């Protein structure tokens, strides 16, 4: 009986944590990043929006390629900004947002914003 109660408690704590992580993007996540590359993973579900956008402003001197889950690659040239989007599914899932220097490496210097919308 005690083992069963511990399992229920552990499940309850896990289920509370995951929606809070997904909720994080309802208002957006933004910041800046510099260095060899940028990667951020977020747990999303379509209850916060059916589309997720990944926007950057490239403040560096190297072009930056951005992707969501390895797809939708777009190159943002120095001094410009741009975004890509991806559909968000019904089931909760990890989405990985990456920005990396292209075509020959280097360092990046970006401002970014990740947000869901309907």
DRENDO-1510 file (C-alpha; in Angstrom, 1 decimal, always signed):
<recs>
REC; n; res; u; v; w
REC; 1; UNK; +0.0; +0.0; +0.0 .
REC; 2; UNK; +2.8; +2.4; +0.8 .
REC; 3; UNK; +4.6; +1.6; -2.5 .
REC; 4; UNK; +1.3; +2.4; -4.3 .
REC; 5; UNK; +1.0; +5.7; -2.5 .
REC; 6; UNK; +4.6; +6.6; -3.4 .
REC; 7; UNK; +3.9; +5.8; -7.1 .
REC; 8; UNK; +0.8; +8.0; -7.1 .
REC; 9; UNK; +2.8; +10.8; -5.4 .
REC; 10; UNK; +5.6; +10.5; -7.9 .
REC; 11; UNK; +3.2; +10.5; -10.8 .
REC; 12; UNK; +1.4; +13.5; -9.4 .
REC; 13; UNK; +4.7; +15.4; -9.1 .
REC; 14; UNK; +5.8; +14.5; -12.6 .
REC; 15; UNK; +2.4; +15.5; -14.1 .
REC; 16; UNK; +2.5; +18.8; -12.3 .
REC; 17; UNK; +6.0; +19.6; -13.5 .
REC; 18; UNK; +5.5; +18.9; -17.2 .
REC; 19; UNK; +2.5; +21.3; -17.8 .
REC; 20; UNK; +4.5; +24.0; -16.0 .
REC; 21; UNK; +7.3; +23.6; -18.5 .
REC; 22; UNK; +4.9; +23.7; -21.4 .
REC; 23; UNK; +3.2; +26.7; -19.9 .
REC; 24; UNK; +6.5; +28.5; -19.9 .
REC; 25; UNK; +6.1; +29.4; -23.6 .
REC; 26; UNK; +2.6; +30.7; -23.3 .
REC; 27; UNK; +4.0; +34.2; -22.8 .
REC; 28; UNK; +7.3; +33.5; -24.6 .
REC; 29; UNK; +10.8; +32.9; -23.7 .
REC; 30; UNK; +13.4; +35.4; -24.8 .
REC; 31; UNK; +17.0; +36.3; -24.2 .
REC; 32; UNK; +20.4; +36.5; -25.8 .
REC; 33; UNK; +23.2; +34.0; -26.5 .
REC; 34; UNK; +26.7; +34.2; -27.7 .
REC; 35; UNK; +29.4; +31.6; -28.4 .
REC; 36; UNK; +29.8; +28.5; -30.5 .
REC; 37; UNK; +26.0; +27.7; -30.8 .
REC; 38; UNK; +22.6; +28.0; -29.1 .
REC; 39; UNK; +20.3; +25.2; -28.1 .
REC; 40; UNK; +17.1; +25.3; -26.0 .
REC; 41; UNK; +14.6; +22.5; -25.5 .
REC; 42; UNK; +11.1; +23.1; -24.4 .
REC; 43; UNK; +8.2; +20.8; -23.6 .
REC; 44; UNK; +5.1; +21.9; -25.7 .
REC; 45; UNK; +1.5; +20.9; -26.3 .
REC; 46; UNK; -1.0; +22.6; -28.5 .
REC; 47; UNK; -3.1; +23.7; -25.6 .
REC; 48; UNK; -0.8; +26.8; -25.5 .
REC; 49; UNK; -1.0; +27.4; -29.3 .
REC; 50; UNK; -0.9; +25.3; -32.4 .
REC; 51; UNK; +2.2; +27.0; -33.8 .
REC; 52; UNK; +5.6; +27.8; -32.2 .
REC; 53; UNK; +7.8; +30.6; -33.6 .
REC; 54; UNK; +11.6; +30.9; -33.2 .
REC; 55; UNK; +12.8; +34.4; -33.9 .
REC; 56; UNK; +16.3; +35.8; -33.8 .
REC; 57; UNK; +18.2; +39.0; -34.4 .
REC; 58; UNK; +21.7; +38.3; -35.5 .
REC; 59; UNK; +24.0; +40.9; -33.8 .
REC; 60; UNK; +27.2; +39.1; -34.8 .
REC; 61; UNK; +29.4; +39.0; -37.8 .
REC; 62; UNK; +28.7; +35.4; -38.9 .
REC; 63; UNK; +25.5; +34.1; -40.6 .
REC; 64; UNK; +23.3; +32.0; -38.3 .
REC; 65; UNK; +21.2; +28.9; -39.3 .
REC; 66; UNK; +18.1; +28.3; -37.1 .
REC; 67; UNK; +16.1; +25.1; -36.8 .
REC; 68; UNK; +13.2; +23.6; -34.8 .
REC; 69; UNK; +13.7; +19.9; -34.2 .
REC; 70; UNK; +16.3; +19.9; -37.0 .
REC; 71; UNK; +13.8; +21.1; -39.6 .
REC; 72; UNK; +12.9; +24.4; -41.3 .
REC; 73; UNK; +16.5; +25.6; -41.6 .
REC; 74; UNK; +16.8; +29.3; -42.4 .
REC; 75; UNK; +19.9; +31.4; -42.5 .
REC; 76; UNK; +19.9; +34.8; -40.9 .
REC; 77; UNK; +22.7; +37.1; -42.1 .
REC; 78; UNK; +24.6; +39.5; -39.8 .
REC; 79; UNK; +22.6; +42.6; -38.8 .
REC; 80; UNK; +19.3; +41.1; -39.8 .
REC; 81; UNK; +16.5; +39.2; -38.1 .
REC; 82; UNK; +14.1; +36.4; -39.1 .
REC; 83; UNK; +12.0; +33.5; -37.8 .
REC; 84; UNK; +10.8; +30.0; -38.5 .
REC; 85; UNK; +7.7; +28.2; -37.3 .
REC; 86; UNK; +6.6; +24.7; -36.6 .
REC; 87; UNK; +3.3; +23.0; -35.9 .
REC; 88; UNK; +2.7; +21.9; -32.3 .
REC; 89; UNK; +1.0; +18.6; -31.8 .
REC; 90; UNK; -1.8; +17.5; -29.4 .
REC; 91; UNK; +0.5; +15.3; -27.4 .
REC; 92; UNK; +3.2; +16.8; -25.1 .
REC; 93; UNK; +6.6; +16.6; -26.8 .
REC; 94; UNK; +10.1; +18.1; -26.6 .
REC; 95; UNK; +10.9; +20.8; -29.2 .
REC; 96; UNK; +14.6; +21.7; -29.7 .
REC; 97; UNK; +15.5; +25.2; -31.0 .
REC; 98; UNK; +19.0; +25.6; -32.4 .
REC; 99; UNK; +21.1; +28.5; -33.8 .
REC; 100; UNK; +24.5; +27.7; -35.2 .
REC; 101; UNK; +27.1; +29.6; -37.2 .
REC; 102; UNK; +27.1; +28.9; -40.9 .
REC; 103; UNK; +28.6; +28.0; -43.4 .
REC; 104; UNK; +32.1; +27.7; -41.9 .
REC; 105; UNK; +31.6; +27.9; -38.1 .
REC; 106; UNK; +32.6; +30.7; -35.9 .
REC; 107; UNK; +30.7; +32.3; -33.0 .
REC; 108; UNK; +27.2; +33.6; -32.8 .
REC; 109; UNK; +25.7; +36.7; -31.1 .
REC; 110; UNK; +21.9; +36.6; -31.1 .
REC; 111; UNK; +18.8; +37.8; -29.4 .
REC; 112; UNK; +16.0; +35.3; -29.5 .
REC; 113; UNK; +12.3; +34.8; -28.8 .
REC; 114; UNK; +10.4; +31.6; -28.7 .
REC; 115; UNK; +6.6; +31.8; -28.5 .
REC; 116; UNK; +3.5; +29.8; -29.2 .
REC; 117; UNK; +0.4; +31.2; -30.9 .
REC; 118; UNK; -3.0; +29.9; -32.2 .
</recs>
